[in-house]
Amino acid sequence: MKMLEGEGFRHDRYIDIFDGGPTVTVATDQIRTIRESREFTVAEISEGGAESMILAAGRLENFRACYGCARRLPGKSLAIDREAADLLEVNEGDKVVAVGR
C-alpha cells in the first residue's frame, strides 16, 4: 500500500469483495512513474551506470520492463548496462523509456 501511495494512488474507502482488501485509484497521468518518465535513445551499452532506473521498451504485446543501471548522456541519450539491454532486447540506437526510482 505504501508503494502505491508513493506513486499517487489513494484509498477510495471501498473494500474489494473478493479478497477483502482496500481498493485504490489514481488518474493515469498522475502516476509518478508515468508522469516523470522520459524517452531516451540507447547510445551505449556498458558494464554499469551511475543510477538505478526503471527501464521499459516496446508497446503492448512486445512490452518489456526491468530495473537497470543507467547513465544519462548529453541530449536525450542513455548508457545502460548489458543485463538491462538483454532483458529489454534493445541495441544501441533503440528507444527506451526511463525513470529514476
C-alpha positions in Angstrom: 0.0 0.0 0.0 2.9 2.4 0.8 4.5 1.8 -2.6 1.2 2.6 -4.3 0.6 5.7 -2.2 4.1 6.8 -3.2 3.1 6.6 -6.8 0.0 8.7 -6.2 -2.7 6.2 -5.5 -5.2 6.9 -2.8 -7.6 4.7 -0.9 -11.1 5.2 -2.1 -12.8 3.9 1.0 -14.1 0.7 -0.7 -13.2 -2.9 0.1 -12.8 -5.5 -2.7 -15.5 -8.1 -2.2 -13.3 -11.0 -3.5 -10.1 -10.5 -1.5 -11.3 -8.2 1.4 -8.5 -5.7 0.7 -8.8 -2.0 0.2 -9.1 -0.6 -3.4 -7.0 2.3 -4.6 -7.4 4.7 -7.5 -5.4 7.3 -9.4 -5.7 9.0 -12.8 -3.2 7.5 -15.2 -1.4 10.8 -15.8 -1.0 11.3 -12.1 1.0 8.1 -11.5 4.5 9.3 -10.6 6.4 6.7 -12.7 4.4 7.7 -15.8 4.5 11.4 -15.1 8.3 11.5 -14.6 9.3 9.0 -17.3 11.1 10.2 -20.4 12.1 8.6 -23.7 15.8 8.2 -24.5 17.9 6.7 -27.2 20.3 4.0 -26.1 23.6 5.5 -27.1 25.9 3.0 -25.3 25.6 -0.4 -23.7 28.2 -0.6 -20.9 29.1 -2.5 -17.8 27.4 -0.3 -15.3 25.8 3.0 -14.7 25.5 5.8 -12.2 21.8 5.4 -11.3 19.4 2.6 -10.8 16.4 3.2 -13.1 13.2 1.6 -14.2 13.6 1.0 -17.9 11.0 -0.1 -20.5 10.9 -0.9 -24.2 8.2 -2.0 -26.7 4.5 -1.5 -26.8 1.5 -3.7 -25.9 2.4 -7.3 -26.6 6.1 -6.6 -27.0 6.4 -4.5 -23.8 9.3 -5.3 -21.5 10.5 -3.6 -18.3 13.2 -4.0 -15.8 15.4 -2.3 -13.2 18.8 -1.4 -14.7 21.9 0.7 -14.2 21.9 3.7 -16.4 23.9 6.9 -17.0 22.4 10.0 -18.6 24.4 11.3 -21.6 24.1 14.6 -23.4 20.8 15.2 -25.2 18.2 12.5 -24.8 20.7 9.7 -24.7 21.3 7.0 -22.2 24.0 4.4 -21.4 22.5 1.2 -20.0 24.1 -1.9 -18.6 24.4 -5.1 -20.7 21.9 -7.1 -18.5 19.2 -4.5 -18.9 19.8 -4.3 -22.7 19.5 -8.1 -22.9 16.3 -8.2 -20.8 14.7 -5.3 -22.9 16.0 -6.8 -26.1 17.4 -3.4 -27.2 20.6 -2.4 -29.0 22.4 1.0 -29.5 20.1 3.3 -31.3 16.9 1.8 -30.0 14.4 3.9 -27.9 13.7 3.2 -24.2 11.6 4.9 -21.6 13.3 5.5 -18.3 12.5 7.0 -14.9 14.6 7.2 -11.7 13.4 5.1 -8.8 
